[in-house]
Amino acid sequence: MRKHKHSIIIADDHPLLLKGLSDFLIEKNYNLIGSGNDGREAYNLIVKENPDIAIIDIQMPYMSGIEIAQKCKGLEGIDTKIVLITLHKEKELYQKAQELNIFGYILKEFALDEIENCIKTVSKGEPFFSNRIMELIDINPVENNDLKKLTPSEKKILKLIANDKTNKEIASLLFISYRTVEKHRSNIINKLNLEAKTNSLLIWAKENHDRLL
């Protein structure tokens, strides 16, 4: 079996969990280049090795996974994609992870089930957030990748909707017909899995305005 090309480091302060993850990645022929037992070791490994992916426990001595991500964000030349493994299901932690552009967030009890899919997704430059986490904290599982499904024209229309423009105004601004705007709106609603209610798209656009900038 050919070794996966993407370099990976892992860190967890629970020896059994660290060994289990390490054994699993080695068995699956992933390019595991280092492992750490606490946050400081994890951070030093990232700085030294600049791996493609760092799979780290969110809560470790000396430095948490969130703190590591914050420190790495300010480092030049470090483009490691951070994946957090956690027992925590708080919405605030998930939102903090998103703010820091953390690439993956998976629950420990499902880590070995999801890790391969996570690495595959993250390796392509796409975020992977466990559906199980989003189900637990009542976030729509499609939310992470929803905007990627939209065409440039649909995104442009969504921005205008967020800015309270009517279909008629959007048609005029984009030099397209009113019917074309309606068609785009219908497509956006389908792609975002929204209910086909009058204001569902407007509400979504308003709530996600910052993501449309």
C-alpha positions as a Markdown table, in Angstrom:
| # | Residue | x | y | z |
|---|---|---|---|---|
| 1 | Met | 0.0 | 0.0 | 0.0 |
| 2 | Arg | 1.4 | 3.4 | -1.0 |
| 3 | Lys | 2.0 | 5.9 | 1.8 |
| 4 | His | -0.3 | 8.9 | 1.9 |
| 5 | Lys | 1.7 | 12.0 | 0.9 |
| 6 | His | 0.3 | 14.5 | 3.4 |
| 7 | Ser | 2.5 | 14.8 | 6.5 |
| 8 | Ile | 0.6 | 14.6 | 9.9 |
| 9 | Ile | 1.4 | 15.2 | 13.5 |
| 10 | Ile | -0.9 | 14.2 | 16.4 |
| 11 | Ala | -1.1 | 15.2 | 20.1 |
| 12 | Asp | -3.1 | 14.0 | 23.1 |
| 13 | Asp | -2.4 | 14.0 | 26.8 |
| 14 | His | -4.1 | 10.6 | 27.2 |
| 15 | Pro | -1.4 | 7.9 | 26.3 |
| 16 | Leu | -4.0 | 5.3 | 25.3 |
| 17 | Leu | -5.9 | 7.6 | 23.0 |
| 18 | Leu | -2.6 | 8.9 | 21.5 |
| 19 | Lys | -1.4 | 5.3 | 20.9 |
| 20 | Gly | -4.7 | 4.2 | 19.5 |
| 21 | Leu | -4.7 | 7.1 | 17.0 |
| 22 | Ser | -1.1 | 6.6 | 16.2 |
| 23 | Asp | -1.5 | 2.8 | 15.6 |
| 24 | Phe | -4.6 | 3.5 | 13.4 |
| 25 | Leu | -2.8 | 6.1 | 11.2 |
| 26 | Ile | 0.3 | 3.9 | 10.8 |
| 27 | Glu | -1.8 | 0.8 | 10.0 |
| 28 | Lys | -3.6 | 2.9 | 7.3 |
| 29 | Asn | -0.2 | 4.0 | 5.9 |
| 30 | Tyr | -0.6 | 7.7 | 6.7 |
| 31 | Asn | 2.6 | 9.8 | 6.7 |
| 32 | Leu | 2.7 | 10.3 | 10.5 |
| 33 | Ile | 5.9 | 12.3 | 11.3 |
| 34 | Gly | 5.5 | 13.0 | 15.0 |
| 35 | Ser | 3.3 | 12.9 | 18.1 |
| 36 | Gly | 3.1 | 14.9 | 21.3 |
| 37 | Asn | 1.8 | 14.4 | 24.8 |
| 38 | Asp | 0.7 | 18.0 | 25.6 |
| 39 | Gly | 0.0 | 21.3 | 24.0 |
| 40 | Arg | 3.5 | 22.6 | 24.2 |
| 41 | Glu | 4.9 | 19.5 | 22.4 |
| 42 | Ala | 2.2 | 19.8 | 19.8 |
| 43 | Tyr | 3.0 | 23.5 | 19.2 |
| 44 | Asn | 6.7 | 22.9 | 19.0 |
| 45 | Leu | 6.1 | 20.0 | 16.5 |
| 46 | Ile | 4.0 | 22.3 | 14.3 |
| 47 | Val | 6.7 | 25.0 | 14.3 |
| 48 | Lys | 9.5 | 22.6 | 13.7 |
| 49 | Glu | 7.9 | 20.3 | 11.1 |
| 50 | Asn | 5.3 | 22.5 | 9.5 |
| 51 | Pro | 3.1 | 19.4 | 8.8 |
| 52 | Asp | 0.2 | 19.5 | 6.4 |
| 53 | Ile | -2.2 | 18.5 | 9.1 |
| 54 | Ala | -2.1 | 18.5 | 12.9 |
| 55 | Ile | -4.7 | 16.4 | 14.7 |
| 56 | Ile | -4.7 | 17.6 | 18.3 |
| 57 | Asp | -6.8 | 17.2 | 21.5 |
| 58 | Ile | -8.6 | 20.4 | 22.3 |
| 59 | Gln | -7.8 | 20.2 | 26.0 |
| 60 | Met | -4.2 | 19.5 | 27.0 |
| 61 | Pro | -1.7 | 20.7 | 29.6 |
| 62 | Tyr | 0.3 | 23.9 | 28.9 |
| 63 | Met | -1.7 | 24.9 | 25.8 |
| 64 | Ser | -5.1 | 24.0 | 24.6 |
| 65 | Gly | -5.9 | 23.2 | 20.9 |
| 66 | Ile | -7.6 | 26.5 | 20.6 |
| 67 | Glu | -4.5 | 28.4 | 22.0 |
| 68 | Ile | -2.3 | 26.4 | 19.6 |
| 69 | Ala | -4.5 | 27.5 | 16.7 |
| 70 | Gln | -4.4 | 31.1 | 17.8 |
| 71 | Lys | -0.6 | 31.1 | 18.1 |
| 72 | Cys | -0.1 | 29.4 | 14.7 |
| 73 | Lys | -2.4 | 31.9 | 13.0 |
| 74 | Gly | 0.1 | 34.6 | 13.6 |
| 75 | Leu | 3.1 | 32.6 | 12.4 |
| 76 | Glu | 4.6 | 33.3 | 9.0 |
| 77 | Gly | 5.3 | 30.3 | 6.9 |
| 78 | Ile | 3.1 | 27.9 | 9.0 |
| 79 | Asp | 0.2 | 26.7 | 6.9 |
| 80 | Thr | -0.7 | 23.6 | 8.9 |
| 81 | Lys | -4.3 | 22.7 | 8.8 |
| 82 | Ile | -5.5 | 22.0 | 12.4 |
| 83 | Val | -8.0 | 19.3 | 13.3 |
| 84 | Leu | -9.4 | 19.3 | 16.8 |
| 85 | Ile | -10.5 | 16.1 | 18.6 |
| 86 | Thr | -12.7 | 16.8 | 21.5 |
| 87 | Leu | -15.0 | 15.4 | 24.1 |
| 88 | His | -16.7 | 18.8 | 24.3 |
| 89 | Lys | -19.9 | 19.6 | 22.6 |
| 90 | Glu | -20.4 | 23.3 | 23.5 |
| 91 | Lys | -21.6 | 25.5 | 20.7 |
| 92 | Glu | -19.1 | 28.3 | 21.8 |
| 93 | Leu | -16.1 | 26.0 | 21.2 |
| 94 | Tyr | -17.4 | 25.1 | 17.8 |
| 95 | Gln | -17.9 | 28.7 | 16.9 |
| 96 | Lys | -14.4 | 29.6 | 18.2 |
| 97 | Ala | -12.9 | 26.9 | 16.0 |
| 98 | Gln | -14.7 | 28.4 | 13.0 |
| 99 | Glu | -13.4 | 31.9 | 13.8 |
| 100 | Leu | -9.8 | 30.5 | 13.9 |
| 101 | Asn | -10.2 | 28.8 | 10.5 |
| 102 | Ile | -9.6 | 25.4 | 12.2 |
| 103 | Phe | -10.1 | 22.8 | 9.5 |
| 104 | Gly | -11.6 | 20.0 | 11.4 |
| 105 | Tyr | -13.6 | 19.3 | 14.6 |
| 106 | Ile | -14.5 | 15.7 | 15.5 |
| 107 | Leu | -15.7 | 14.0 | 18.7 |
| 108 | Lys | -13.4 | 11.6 | 20.4 |
| 109 | Glu | -15.9 | 8.8 | 20.6 |
| 110 | Phe | -16.2 | 8.8 | 16.8 |
| 111 | Ala | -12.6 | 9.8 | 16.0 |
| 112 | Leu | -11.5 | 6.5 | 14.4 |
| 113 | Asp | -14.8 | 6.3 | 12.4 |
| 114 | Glu | -14.4 | 9.8 | 11.0 |
| 115 | Ile | -10.6 | 10.4 | 10.9 |
| 116 | Glu | -10.0 | 9.1 | 7.4 |
| 117 | Asn | -12.9 | 11.1 | 5.9 |
| 118 | Cys | -11.7 | 14.1 | 7.8 |
| 119 | Ile | -8.1 | 13.8 | 6.5 |
| 120 | Lys | -9.3 | 13.3 | 3.0 |
| 121 | Thr | -11.5 | 16.3 | 3.1 |
| 122 | Val | -9.0 | 18.6 | 4.9 |
| 123 | Ser | -6.2 | 17.5 | 2.4 |
| 124 | Lys | -8.3 | 19.0 | -0.4 |
| 125 | Gly | -8.4 | 22.3 | 1.5 |
| 126 | Glu | -12.0 | 21.9 | 2.7 |
| 127 | Pro | -13.1 | 22.0 | 6.3 |
| 128 | Phe | -14.5 | 18.9 | 8.0 |
| 129 | Phe | -16.8 | 19.3 | 10.9 |
| 130 | Ser | -18.4 | 16.2 | 12.3 |
| 131 | Asn | -22.1 | 15.9 | 11.5 |
| 132 | Arg | -22.6 | 14.4 | 15.0 |
| 133 | Ile | -21.3 | 17.6 | 16.6 |
| 134 | Met | -23.6 | 19.8 | 14.5 |
| 135 | Glu | -26.5 | 17.6 | 15.3 |
| 136 | Leu | -25.7 | 17.8 | 19.0 |
| 137 | Ile | -25.5 | 21.6 | 19.0 |
| 138 | Asp | -28.4 | 22.1 | 16.6 |
| 139 | Ile | -26.3 | 23.4 | 13.6 |
| 140 | Asn | -27.4 | 22.4 | 10.2 |
| 141 | Pro | -24.8 | 19.8 | 9.0 |
| 142 | Val | -24.7 | 21.4 | 5.5 |
| 143 | Glu | -23.7 | 24.8 | 7.0 |
| 144 | Asn | -20.0 | 24.4 | 6.5 |
| 145 | Asn | -19.9 | 23.7 | 2.8 |
| 146 | Asp | -23.2 | 25.4 | 1.8 |
| 147 | Leu | -21.7 | 28.4 | 0.2 |
| 148 | Lys | -19.3 | 26.3 | -1.9 |
| 149 | Lys | -22.4 | 24.9 | -3.7 |
| 150 | Leu | -23.4 | 28.3 | -5.0 |
| 151 | Thr | -22.3 | 29.8 | -8.3 |
| 152 | Pro | -20.7 | 33.2 | -8.4 |
| 153 | Ser | -24.0 | 34.7 | -9.7 |
| 154 | Glu | -25.9 | 33.0 | -6.8 |
| 155 | Lys | -23.5 | 34.4 | -4.2 |
| 156 | Lys | -23.8 | 37.9 | -5.7 |
| 157 | Ile | -27.6 | 37.7 | -5.5 |
| 158 | Leu | -27.4 | 36.4 | -1.9 |
| 159 | Lys | -25.3 | 39.4 | -0.9 |
| 160 | Leu | -27.9 | 41.7 | -2.4 |
| 161 | Ile | -30.7 | 39.9 | -0.6 |
| 162 | Ala | -28.8 | 40.3 | 2.6 |
| 163 | Asn | -28.6 | 44.1 | 1.8 |
| 164 | Asp | -32.5 | 44.2 | 1.6 |
| 165 | Lys | -32.6 | 44.5 | -2.2 |
| 166 | Thr | -35.9 | 43.3 | -3.8 |
| 167 | Asn | -36.0 | 41.0 | -6.8 |
| 168 | Lys | -36.8 | 44.0 | -9.1 |
| 169 | Glu | -33.8 | 45.9 | -7.7 |
| 170 | Ile | -31.5 | 42.9 | -8.1 |
| 171 | Ala | -32.6 | 42.4 | -11.7 |
| 172 | Ser | -31.8 | 46.1 | -12.5 |
| 173 | Leu | -28.4 | 46.0 | -10.7 |
| 174 | Leu | -27.3 | 42.8 | -12.4 |
| 175 | Phe | -28.9 | 43.6 | -15.8 |
| 176 | Ile | -30.9 | 40.3 | -15.8 |
| 177 | Ser | -34.6 | 39.6 | -16.0 |
| 178 | Tyr | -36.9 | 39.5 | -12.9 |
| 179 | Arg | -37.7 | 35.8 | -13.9 |
| 180 | Thr | -33.9 | 35.0 | -13.8 |
| 181 | Val | -33.6 | 36.4 | -10.3 |
| 182 | Glu | -36.5 | 34.3 | -9.2 |
| 183 | Lys | -34.9 | 31.2 | -10.8 |
| 184 | His | -31.6 | 31.9 | -8.9 |
| 185 | Arg | -33.5 | 32.4 | -5.6 |
| 186 | Ser | -35.2 | 29.0 | -6.1 |
| 187 | Asn | -31.8 | 27.4 | -6.8 |
| 188 | Ile | -30.2 | 29.0 | -3.8 |
| 189 | Ile | -33.0 | 27.8 | -1.5 |
| 190 | Asn | -32.6 | 24.2 | -2.8 |
| 191 | Lys | -28.8 | 24.3 | -2.4 |
| 192 | Leu | -29.0 | 25.6 | 1.1 |
| 193 | Asn | -31.7 | 23.1 | 2.1 |
| 194 | Leu | -34.0 | 25.9 | 3.2 |
| 195 | Glu | -37.8 | 25.7 | 3.6 |
| 196 | Ala | -39.5 | 27.3 | 0.6 |
| 197 | Lys | -41.2 | 30.0 | 2.8 |
| 198 | Thr | -41.4 | 33.7 | 1.7 |
| 199 | Asn | -38.7 | 35.0 | 4.1 |
| 200 | Ser | -36.5 | 31.9 | 4.6 |
| 201 | Leu | -33.8 | 33.1 | 2.2 |
| 202 | Leu | -33.8 | 36.6 | 3.6 |
| 203 | Ile | -33.5 | 35.4 | 7.2 |
| 204 | Trp | -30.6 | 33.0 | 6.2 |
| 205 | Ala | -28.8 | 35.8 | 4.3 |
| 206 | Lys | -29.2 | 38.2 | 7.3 |
| 207 | Glu | -28.0 | 35.6 | 9.8 |
| 208 | Asn | -25.0 | 34.7 | 7.6 |
| 209 | His | -24.2 | 38.2 | 6.3 |
| 210 | Asp | -20.6 | 38.1 | 7.6 |
| 211 | Arg | -19.9 | 34.9 | 5.6 |
| 212 | Leu | -21.0 | 36.6 | 2.4 |
| 213 | Leu | -18.5 | 39.5 | 2.5 |
